[in-house]
Every structure is written in C-alpha cells, then in structure tokens.
Amino acid sequence: MLTLLLSLSSAHATDVMFVGNSYVLWNDLPTVVSEVFEGAEQSVTTGRLAAGGLSFPDHLARASDPSSPWYERLVTEGASRHWVVLQDQSQIPGFPQTQEQWIRSRDAAIGLNDLVADSGAETMFFVTWGRRDGDAMNPSFYPDFTTMQAQLTAGYLTYGAATRTEERPVWYAPVGQAWAKIHDDLVEAGEAPVARDTLFHRLYSDDGSHPSALGTQLTAYVFFSAITGQSPVGLPTPRGLSDEDASALQLAAEAAVFDETDAFSFPWELSGDEDTGSSGSDSGSADPDDGDDVASDDGDGGETPTGDADASSGSKEAEKHESSGCASVQSHPSAWLLSFGLVLVTLRGRRRSDVLSPSASTSAD
C-alpha cells in the first residue's frame, strides 16, 4: 500500500473515475479537474459514471449488473483505475443515521468500496456542500447552510469509518469545507453570505443547490490538492474567471485541504509528499477527451432514475439538467468513536436540531 501511495503522489499521472450524480454532471466536473491538472503541467485522465439523482445503492446495483457500464468501468476495467471518487445523493449523508435511506447508503458505500479495493484502486469520498439556504424539503434538520454542511460532513466521515481498515485507508475530498471557508470568511467580515453579489452566493446556480461554474472550479481545486498534496494557489486563471475570483477559490481550497485540525485523511499525509506551496511542473498534460464519460439524466425529479447511462462528453450534457438537488454492516466501535469525536470538531459549536424527522425527503441530482 505505501509503495502505491508513493507512486501515486509522486508521479502525478493517474486515472480518476467520478461516481456520482448531477453534482458531477453540472459544468462537467471531470473535465474541469483535468484542466486544473493541465494548468499545473501534470497528467491525469478523468471519467464519470453519473446520472441525475443517483445514490450509493443505485450505483452499487448498476455496478453489480454485468450488462451495465458501471460494471464495465469499475469491475472489468477496474485495474486501470487509480482513484474512484464516490459521491452520494446530496441530502442523504446528513440524514439521521437511524433512517433507512442513510443506512442503505452506508451499506452501499461499503459494497462500492469493496469493489474499488478488489480492483486495486483507491477510494475517495466526495464531501459535498450544503445548500445555500438550507434544504426547504427538510427544514427541521437542514435549516441553513452551516447546519447542513456539518451534518453532511458527519455522514461522510461515518461512511469512511465503516469502510476503512488498518490495511487500507479511505480518503476524502473536503469540498464542502472549501465552500464553508468562503461562507465563514464573509460572516467574520460582517457580511451576509447569501447576499446576491457575494462570492458564496455565486458558487451556486439559481436553484441554490447545484454549482455554478465558480462552484465547480472551486470543487476541482479541492480535488487537485486532495489527490496531489499540492496547493492550487498560483495556478493559471481559468478562462472566464477574474484573477480575483480565481485567487479566492484557490485560497479556499488550500485552506480546506491543508487544515491540520480537520478530520480528513489524504494519501500524501502517509507518504510524506505533502506540498502546500504553489504547484510545480511535471511532465505530461491532461487531455479531457481521453477520459471515460458515461452519464445520463432522465430529469424526472425522482431519486432513482430509470434511464440507462449513455456515452456523452463536454459541458453540453450538464446544461440539460433541470432537476433540483443531488435526492448494514457496522463499523468497529473504536473507529466509530474516533469518527464521532472528529466530527465534533467539524460542528464548530453548532448543535444539531433537537428533533429530526424520521422521514426525510430527497430531490434528484
């Protein structure tokens, strides 16, 4: 394992498969990640297995079907993967952990992680962001961004505690923490983060859930740093962004990934390759068209889309998505306690809602 980690961290030439839903599809996140690596003069191949509204159980069911592209990419071709990024439906990870949907997602996270481990790849959980104004479908326990972010983070950390072992850790991309950094800095400056012209507000599309181009760019910076151990600060400004916005996004991503007090794990922490300075150059360049690209979105607003995945590429696919939102094996007690203790840090003094509805509503992403 350590040899693999050293090679992945030092070579910066890798294959990343995103397994998710419309949070991956909007603005074509895998391609934007490839462009960030290219700006750092590093090589990466990215692909996606995504459809609107899919949760972990949906992905596991598809990955268990030999006729599905999910099976082909994760099982048949699994040995070619270096990283598999797992993103659950956008509300479920923060649901009460006694709730049936949450339990099913945790169990499916274990099953997906087993598939990834069997292929020899590394598992990275995509810790998503809370909705800009909280979740109107579940106001009792998602009343605002900060509460929702804390509970989503707690859920993903518990997924991690259920899937990792001493022999094989799992990793995190703390995307939601980068969004929270921008939110919290505005609060500390005495500004209202949700005001229309703030950078935080501009991270979202009009629905307050899906990412704008700025939000996807911030997400891509977090993945770059989480995988490489290098800061995105100083990378070239992407086309369509101002230098000021690009710098702010890079600094937020750097702060989220290299926060020494957080509960997240990264491979370069074990290999000793962490580099929080500006990214250096490496041979090779990314070609966004080289990656696998399997995506669909039936747009019916349901939690479990019925359409089969079809091959497509580019941001035009993401522009089709109009749906809102992204919707039991027990972990070892000591791992659970560690995760619980770490999650308390994430809450930053905020209390969870005293009463959580036993039936939570999901929307499609």
VENZI-V822862 format. One record per pair of residues at least 6 apart in sequence whose ideal C-beta (glycine too) atoms are under 7 Angstrom apart, sorted by the first residue. I is the first residue (numbers start at 1). J is the second residue. Records with the same first field share a line. If there is no record, write none. Layout:
I=J + J
This chain:
1=167 + 168
2=270 + 271
5=267 + 270 + 271
6=271
8=14 + 82 + 267
9=228 + 229 + 267 + 268 + 271 + 273
10=273
12=42 + 43 + 228 + 282
13=43 + 284
14=44 + 82 + 83
15=45 + 80 + 81 + 82
16=33 + 44 + 46 + 82 + 83 + 85
17=47 + 49 + 73 + 81 + 84 + 85 + 292
18=24 + 29 + 30 + 46 + 48 + 50 + 85
19=49 + 59 + 84 + 85 + 86 + 87
20=50 + 87 + 126
21=50 + 51 + 52 + 53 + 54 + 87 + 89 + 326 + 365
22=52 + 210 + 297 + 321 + 323 + 326 + 365
23=87 + 90 + 128 + 210 + 211 + 326 + 365
24=48 + 50 + 87
25=50 + 295 + 297 + 317 + 318 + 321
26=210 + 211 + 216 + 318 + 321
27=211 + 213 + 216 + 315 + 318
28=314 + 315 + 318
29=216 + 219 + 220
30=46 + 47 + 48 + 291
31=46 + 288
32=216 + 217 + 220
33=46 + 220 + 223 + 224
34=44 + 46 + 286 + 288 + 291
35=238 + 286 + 288
36=220 + 221 + 224 + 232 + 235
37=43 + 44 + 224 + 286
38=285 + 286
39=235 + 236
40=224 + 235 + 279
41=281 + 282 + 285
42=282 + 284
43=284 + 285 + 286
44=286
45=290 + 291
46=291
47=73 + 291 + 292 + 293
48=293 + 294 + 295
49=69 + 70 + 73 + 294 + 309
50=295
51=295 + 296 + 297 + 305 + 307 + 309
52=297 + 298 + 299 + 305 + 321 + 323 + 364 + 365
53=89 + 302 + 303 + 304 + 305 + 323 + 327 + 364 + 365
54=89 + 305
55=88 + 89 + 92 + 105 + 303 + 327
56=88 + 105 + 108 + 109 + 112
57=104 + 105 + 108
58=304
59=70 + 108 + 112
60=108 + 111 + 112
62=68 + 70
63=70 + 71 + 74 + 75 + 112 + 115
64=71
65=71
69=294 + 309
73=292 + 294
74=84 + 115 + 119
75=115
78=119 + 121
79=119 + 120
81=119 + 121
82=121 + 122
83=121 + 122 + 124 + 227
84=116 + 121 + 123
85=124 + 126 + 173
86=109 + 112 + 123 + 125 + 126
87=126 + 128
88=105
89=303 + 326 + 327 + 362 + 365
90=128 + 209 + 325 + 326 + 327 + 365
91=135 + 138 + 325 + 327 + 360 + 362
92=101 + 102 + 105 + 327 + 362
93=105 + 152 + 155 + 156 + 159
94=142 + 148 + 151 + 152 + 154 + 155
95=101 + 102 + 360
96=102 + 356
97=158
99=358 + 360
101=360
102=155
103=328
106=158 + 159 + 162 + 328
107=328 + 329
109=159 + 162 + 163
110=162 + 163 + 329
113=123 + 163 + 170
116=123
117=168
122=171 + 267
123=163 + 170 + 171
124=171 + 172 + 173 + 226
125=156 + 159 + 160 + 170 + 172
126=173 + 175
127=152 + 153 + 156 + 172 + 173 + 174 + 175 + 176
128=152 + 175 + 176 + 326
129=149 + 175 + 176 + 179
130=145 + 148 + 149 + 152 + 176
131=145 + 148 + 208 + 209
132=145 + 194 + 201 + 204 + 208
133=144 + 194 + 208
134=142 + 143 + 144 + 145 + 147 + 148
135=142 + 148
137=361 + 363
138=357 + 360 + 361
140=353 + 355 + 356 + 357
141=151 + 352 + 353 + 356 + 357
142=148
145=183
146=350
147=350
149=176 + 180
150=346 + 347 + 350
151=352
152=176
153=176 + 343 + 346
154=343 + 346
156=172
157=263 + 339 + 342 + 343
158=339
160=170 + 172 + 339
161=331 + 335 + 336 + 339
162=329 + 331
163=170
164=170
169=265
171=226 + 265 + 266 + 267
172=226 + 264 + 265
173=222 + 223 + 226
174=222 + 256 + 257 + 262 + 264
175=219 + 222
177=256 + 262
178=218 + 222 + 252 + 253 + 256
179=203 + 218
181=252 + 255 + 256
182=199 + 200 + 203 + 252
183=193 + 200
186=193 + 198 + 200
187=193
191=198
193=200
194=201
195=201
199=245 + 248
202=212 + 214
203=211 + 212 + 214 + 215 + 218
204=211 + 212 + 215
205=211 + 212
207=324
209=324 + 325
211=219
213=240
214=245 + 249
217=238 + 241 + 249
218=249 + 252 + 253
221=232 + 249 + 250 + 253
222=253 + 256 + 257
224=232
225=231 + 232 + 253 + 254 + 257
226=257 + 266
229=266 + 268 + 273 + 274 + 275
230=275 + 279
231=254 + 276 + 277 + 278 + 279
232=250 + 253 + 254 + 279
233=250 + 251 + 254 + 278
234=278 + 279
235=250 + 279
237=243 + 246
238=246
254=276
258=276
261=345
263=342 + 343 + 345 + 346
268=274
289=313
293=311 + 312 + 313
294=309 + 311
295=309 + 312 + 317
296=305 + 307 + 308 + 309 + 310
297=305 + 320 + 321
298=305 + 306 + 307
299=321 + 322 + 323
301=323 + 363 + 364
302=364
303=327 + 362 + 364
323=364 + 365
324=363
325=363 + 364 + 365
326=365
327=362 + 363 + 364 + 365
